[in-house]
Amino acid sequence: MPVIAMEVKTAQNHPNADALRVYSFAAPAWESVQIVANSENIYDVGDIVAVALTDSVLKDGTKILPVKLRGVYSFGMALAKVEEPIGTDLSAIYCQETVARSAVIQTWPSIELLYNLRRSLELLGEAPKITYRAKIKLDGTNGGIQIFTDGQVAVQSRSQIISPENDNLGFANWVNQNISFFANLASSEHVTIFGEWCGKGIQKRTAVSEVDRKIFAVFAVQFGGIDGKVAKLEIRPDKITEFLPKNPDIFVLPFYGEPFVLDFGDREQLASVVDTINQAVDTVEKVDPWVKETFGIEGIGEGLVLFPESGELAERLSYAELLFKAKGEKHQAVKTKLPVQIDPEVAQSIDDFVNLFVTPARLEQGVTAVRCEGFEMAKIGTFLQWFVADVQKESVAELEAAQLSWKEVNKAVMNSAKKWYQEKAKSL
């Protein structure tokens, strides 16, 4: 709600407190509002006053809520006498901007495993030679911040637009508290900042969860993507750092290690480089080097995301198809023998297939995705719907290798995930 220039209609002493006064304010097109105020600023009938209505958020972060003061309700805050005409909206002067409640989500792409990427390229008849740069994969929840050209800001989780009232682990509320910071990044292009919302209270599995607060670790910035404009991605850490002003809770993820060149037309070369990547993943899983260097915390890491090296902004659609991820053993959503493989695992039975895909990492990811951390039985249907869809989406290569159909494995996957959820619910 806004701050409005309103006229004092009545003013009287509080019946139960000498230091308080009770006012009624009114303005055209606005309902009359009762406010209890202290006697530091006395208003007379006929004065024009800036009135912060319920749910407005002042620039110091104060959110105006209904209160009961010594037995009398107050539905706003009288801020000061003003000279503006009655009914003038003064929000720009007194209020923080707030996050937009509606926008078109700019989804961060689902990142494949290497063998799925290789399979896709083979189906297209392509065998490119690509230089990759790695970034540490942090264990948190994916988040995005959209900044419109007019300075409006929208916040998103991986799957939907969120707000402080419909939040994802406090991310939208944090953006709202820093709204001016993000609004000031508005430019001639629509901007979406992609990162991982992680740290204290987000997850419990890796070193970054031991950080003493929540942080936003940025790995890419998108320019365009709405109103028919082509979306382009910036993944270079130095360029992202140039774009983002300093903020104590925002970090730009650097590249990790040296570049990798993958020749998808040369299996022997591919296998050799994959060995090097697997060694790097093993190193990161033992001790996350970025968390250790940045926060002085020594603990396990999740893995790596491999980004095609780009000397300039990359066209998003074609670029996103070439990303791949490599998670350590403790965080694999598919129980492969190695973090990075050229070929998929071959399940020998339906039970083998279930063991491949119904993993602790995927189950916990589903819990976070549908916000059922409390394992309420009312949410089990939503959880199972997400889980089964996620397995079906990612298991095409494994089904093909095992000569199985989704129809054959669907029920077994669902029952296994259902049993896990029910056991978790009983243990709480």
N, C-alpha and C positions, 0 to 999 in steps of 0.2 A: 504493500500500500504506500501511497505517497505522503509528502508533506504539503499541506495546502494552507494558503492564506485564508483565515477564517475570522469571523467577527464574534466578539464576546457578547453573548445575549444575556447571560445572568452571571453574577459573581456574589459569592457569600462565604462566610467563615465556615470551616469544617465543624460539624456538631461535636466531634470528639477529640479535636486536636487544634490547639491555638496556633501552631506553626503551619497549618495547612489551610488552603482555600479550595472551594469547589466551584468550577466554572462550567457553563455550557457554551459551546461554540457552534456556529452554523455558517454555511456558504451555499450559494446556488448550486443545485445538482448534487449536493452532499447532505447526508442525514446529520441531524444535530448530534453532537458528541459531548459526553460528560467527561471532564478531566479534573483530577485532583492534583494540585501543584503546591509547592512550598511558597512561603511568603517572601522569598528573596526578590522575586519579580512580581509586583502587584499589577494586575490588569483590571481596567475599568470597563464597564459596559460601553460598547461602541468601538473599543480598540480593535485593531487588526493584528492578528498574531499568527506566526508560523506554527501550525499544529501538525505534529507527527502522528499519523493514524496507526492503528494496530497493524502489526506485521511489517511496518517499514523498518529499514536497517540504516542507522545513521552512519556517518563517515568514520566514526570511532569504533564501529562494530556493534554498537548497542542495538539490539532488536527490541522494538516496542511491542510489549505484550499487555493484555488486560491484567490489572492488579486490583487488589482490595486493600485500601489504606484506611486503617482504623474504622472499618465497617462500611466504607463508601467505595463503590467501584469507580475505577478510572480506566478509560479506553483510549489513551493516547498520551502525548506529552506536549505541553506548551513550551516552545523553544525561545521565542523572542518577539517583541513588537516588530512589525515590518511596514513598509510604505507601499507595497504592491497592492493592486486591486483585489478585492475579495474574490476568492475562487482561483487565484493564480497557483499553478503547480510549482512548488519550490523544491522539488525533489533533487534537481541537479545541483542545488546549492548545499543541501543538508544531508542527502542520502548517498549511500554506496549504490553503484549500479549492481544489479543482481543478474544471476545467470538466466539465460533464456530457457523457457520451459519446452519450447518446440523448435526443432531443426531437423534436417535430414542427416542421419548418421553417416559419417565418413569412416567406414569400417576398415580397421587394419586387417590385411589379408591373413587368412589361415596359412601358416608356414608348413611346408611339406618336409618329410624326411628325404634324404638324398635319392634313395632308390625310387621313390615316387616321382621326383623331379626327372630322373633319368628316363623312367618309363614314359612320362609325358612327352619328353623331347623325342624319344624314339618313335612314338605314335605320330608325331608331326614330321618325322623324317629329318630331324635336325640333330647335329652333333657339334655344337659350338665349343670354342675354347674360351673360358671365362676366368678372369682374375677375381678372387673373392677376398674380402676383409671380414674378420670376425669381430663381434661384440659380445661381451658377457651377457648371458641370459639370466635375468634376475627373477627370483621367485616372489611374485606379487600378483597384482591384477592389472590387466591392460586398461589404460585410460587415454582419453583424447580430449583436447580443448580446442574448440572451434572459435575463431575470432573473425567476425564479419567486418566488412569494410566500413560500416558505420559505428564500429566500436562495441556492438553487442557481443556477448560471449555465451557459448553453449558448451555443456559438458557431457561427455559420453563414457559409458563403460564399453566393453567389447561389443555388446549386442544392442544397446539402447541409449537414448538420451536420458540423462539423469538430472536430478536437482537436489537441493538440500533436504527437501521433503521426501524424495524418493531416491535415496543415495546408494552408493556402493562403497562401503567401508570408509566413509567420510571424505571421499574424493571431491564430490560436488561442493560440500561445505567448505573445504579448504580453498577451492577455486573461488567461491563466493567471498571468502575472507580476503582474497588477493585480487579481487575483481578489477580494481583500477590498474594494477600491474599488467594484467592481460589485455584490458581494453586499450591501453596505451600502445599495444603492438599492432593495432589496426593499420592497414595500409591499403593500397589500391587493389590488392588481391585477397581473396578469402584464404585464411590460414588455418591449418589444423596441426596441432602439436601432439605427436604420439609418444607415449612413454609408459613406464611401469610404475604404478603406485605401490610402494613397498615400504618395508620398515616395520616399526613397532605395531603389533596387533594385526598385521595383514596376513602373514603366513608364519609357520613355526619351524620350517624345515632347513633353512640355509642361514649363512652368515648375515645376510642383509636383514633378516628378521630381528637381529640383535641390535640394530641401530636404535638409538634412544628416542626417535621420533619417526613420523611418516615422512617419506620423501618422494619426489617425482623425478624419475630417471629418464631423460629424454633420449630416444634413439633415432627419431626421424621427424622431419617437418614437411608437411604437404602444402603446396601453394596451388590455388584453384580447386577444381573439383565440383563446383556448383555453377548454375546458370549457363550450362553448356561449355564451360571452360575446361580444358584438359587439365587433369591433375598431374602435378609433377612433384617428385620427392627429393628432398635434400637429406642425405645420410652422412655427409662428411662432418665429423665432430667440430672441426675448426669453423666451418661455415655456420653450423647451428649455434655455436658459441657466440659468433659475431651477431647473430640475429637476436639472441635472448639476453636481456640485461641480467645482471647478477641478482640472485634471490637465494637466501640461505637454505631453502628447501628444494631447489631445483638443481639437478646435476645433469650434465651432458655426458653420455657414455662414450668413452674413447674407443678407438680400434684396439683390438688385443692381438699382439703378436705380428708376425710378418704376413704379407699377402700369400694366398694360395692360388695356383693356376690349375684349373681342372679342365682337362681335355676330354669331352664327352664322346669323342670319336676314337679314343685310345684307352681300352680297358686296362692295359698294364700300367699306363701312366696314372690313370684314375685310381687304381688300387694302391699305388705307391703313395699318392697324396692323401688318400683316405687314411692310411696308417698314421701319417703325420697329424692329421686332424684329430684322430682318436687319441693320440698321445696328449694333444693339447686339451681335449675334453677331460681326460683323466687328471691332468694337472689342475685344472679349474675346479673339478669336483672335490679334490682333496683340500684345497684352500682357494677361496675366491680372491684373486689378486687385486681386483678393483676395490672390493670392500675393505680388504686389509690396508691398502695404500691410502684410501680416502678416509676411513673411519677408525683405523687401528684395530679392527676386529678380525680375528682369525677363525675361520670356519668354512664349512663346505660350500661349494657353488653348485649351480644347477646345470650349466652347460654353455653352449655357444649358439649364436645365430650368425649365419654366413650371408653377408651382403655382397652382391656384385659391385666391384669397385667402379666408381663413376667420377669422372673429372668435371661433371657439371650436373645440373638438375636432370633427373631421370624421369621419363614418361612413366607414370605409375603402373598402368595396366600391364605393360610388357615387362617392366622391372620386377613387379611383385611376384610374377610367375617363376622367377629364377632364385628366389630366396630359399634357403633350407636351414633346418635346425639340427642340433646335435646335443642331446641331453645325456648326463651321466646316468649310471645304472640306477641310482636311487630315485631318479625323477623321470624315467622313461614311461611314456604313455603306451608304447608298444614294447614288449619285452624282447628286444633284439639282443643277439649275442654281443654286439658292439654298438656304440653310440651312432656311428656312421657306417652304413653298408651299401654296397653297390646293388645287391639283390635282396629281395624280401625274405623273411623266414618262411619256411614251408611247414605248415601245420599238418601233422599226420592224422589228426582226427578233429572232431568238433570240440572235444575237451581241450586239445592243444590250442585250437583257435581262441577259445575263451581265455585260456591262460595268457595268450599273447596280448589280448586287448583289455581284459578286465584287470587292470593294474591299479595299485594304490594311487599312483600319480593321476591317472585319469579319473578315478572315483572322486578323489579330493578336488580335482579341477571342476568336476560336475557340481559338487556341493557349493563351491564358490560361485560358479556361473549362475546358478538358480537361487542363490542366497538361502540355503537351507542348512546353515551351520548348526542349528539346533536340532536337526534331524526330526522335525515334526512330521508325523505320519501323514498329515494333510498335504504335505508337499512331495510325497514319494512319487506320485504320478508325474509331476513336473520334472523331477530329477531323472526318472527313468526315460521319459521322452527325450530329454537332452542327451542322456548317456547313449541310448541306442542310436540316435541320429548321428552322434559324433563318431561312434565306432563304424557305422555304415559308410560314412563319408570317407574315413581314413583307411578302410580295409580292402579296397578294390584290388590292389596288387596281391595281398595275402590270399584273398579268396581265389583269385585266378591261379596263383601258384599251387594252392592246395586242391584245386578243382572242386571247390565248394560254391554253393550259391548263398546269397544273403538269407533266403527263405529257410535254408537248412540250419543256419546258426543263430538266427534272430532270437528265438525263444530261449536258447541256452544262455546267450549274452544277457538278456533281460533278467532271467532268473538269478544269475550269479550276482548281478548288480543289486537286485532287489534284496537278496539274502544279506549282502554286505550292509545295505542301508538299514535293514530291520535290526541287525545285530548292533549297529552303532546306536540306534534309537533306544534299544533295551539297556545298553550300558550307561546311558546318561541318567 
